[in-house]
Amino acid sequence: MDKPELLVMGVLPDWDLAPMAERYTLRLLYEAPDPEAFLAAHAADIRAIVTKGEIGASAALMERLPKLGLVACYGVGIDAIDRGWCAAHGIPVTNTPDVLTEDVADMAFALLLAAAREIPRADAWVRHGTWAREGSMPLTTRVWGKRMGIVGLGRIGQAVARRAEGFGMSIAYSGRAPKPHLPYPHYPTPAALAPEVDILVCCAMGGPTTQGLIDRAAFEALRPGAIFVNVSRGSCCDEAALLEALRSGRIALAGLDVFWNEPAIAPEFAGFPNVVLAPHAASGTVETRQAMGRLMRDNLDAFFAGRPLPTEVK
């Protein structure tokens, strides 16, 4: 019996590809020298798409796959998948929630601490002999006890809040609706939240509904000297306004894992010594990526066995 054919949109670890290859015929689009010719040759037999959050799946692509039955996303973000098209054609979409929550929250705090305590500068201060030549590094900024505002208090936002509690912080948040079961003050918009906090952390879900969520009004509402951290999506911010706030010093320090045009980000970011940059790697631990892969494969196996999908996006 022929194995079902999968269209694999982006690079996956061998620990996922090897077990998938035992059950499925893998059509690796990312290896194709001529993607159009590759799709023309294989589109008619593709049963499922395996993609990543930053790659997604467009309506134009899916319309070329007459046997498509599932879009399985390796990651939690599904904003680049045309869910409207999927819904209209009865195509379920799955992702990999929960398994990456704690690692992303860890990265939010890693970026916060690295920015506030200027860890990259401290490392260079020692590594390049400045400590021996010039003495102690200039003083940095405290993290514990500060006021944190979280934009998007979903799974990841709540994990960040738990860590902030351990740092003795007061916590407030903005989101689409209050969460009465949580003890934190709610603000209707990031602009309303911004003047009340010292640290603003973006944990919102990506997608059209949150594009530009942290807008110019929000950045201008921050008190001068604020710290900004983003571990969600670059699209959640008005990036031009963010750059302006960094130039003006309204944002004194920042830790950024995501950007509008990844990986070819705005060159200006690299010129800010007060900004710690990461390559969209918040979930990038071996443990989490293995768990993400297992959950993605569980969804594929369930679909082809006719079982309920473990993590279908509703």
C-alpha positions, 0 to 999 in steps of 0.5 A: 500500500502506498504511503500518504504523501506529505508536503513539508514546507520547511526544515525539520530535525532528523528526529522528526523526519526519520519517523515520519518517513517510515509512515509517509512519503515526504515531499520536501518543498524546501529542498526543491531547486524549482518549487513550481516544477516540484509542486506541478509534479506532486500536488495531485497526491499531497494529503497533508501539509506540514509547515511552520508558524513563520512559513504557513500555508497560503490559499494559493498553495492549498488550492493546488492540492486537490487531496489536501485534508490537513495542515499540521503546524510545527509551532503554536503560531498559525497566523501565516496559515489561511485559516479562512480558506481552510474553514471554507474547505473543511480542512482542519489545522493543528498546532503544538500548544502548551509544550513550548509555553515555559521555554518561551516564558524563560526566554522572555525573562532571559531577554529582560535580564540580559537587557536590564543587567546589560549581560552582553556588554558585561561579557565583552567587558571581561572578555576584551580586557576592559575590566582589567584596563578600566575597572568596574563596568557602569551600573545597570538597571534592577529587575526585581520589584518593578512593575510589569505589564503583559500584552496578551495573558494567554498561556505564555503570558501567564507563565511570564506572570508566574516568573514575575511574581517570583521577582516580587513584581506587580503585574498588570495586563491588557487583552481582549477581555478581563480574566476574572480568575486572575488577580492582576489589573486589566487594561483594555489596550496596550496604550492604557497599560503602558503608562502604568508599568516599567517593563512591557512584555508582548506575549500576544498571539500573532495574526491579523487581529493583533497586527500593530496591536502595540501601536505608536500610542502605546509606545508614546505612552510608556514612561521614559526609561521603560524596558520592552520585551517581545517574544510573540510576533514582530507583527504585533508591534508597529515596528516604525514606532518601536524604532522611534521609541528606541531612538528617542530613549523612551524605551531605554532597554529592549530584548527582542526575539521577533521582528517584522521582516525575519530574518532580514530585519531592519538593520537599525536594530543592530546599531542599538547597544541597549537592545538584546537581539535573538533569532526567533529562538524562544522555543529553541531548546532540544526538549521543547522542539522534540515535544513539538515534533511528537505532538505534530506527528501525533496529529498526523497519525490521528488524522490518517487513522481517523481519530480525533486530532489532539490539538486541532485549532478551533 
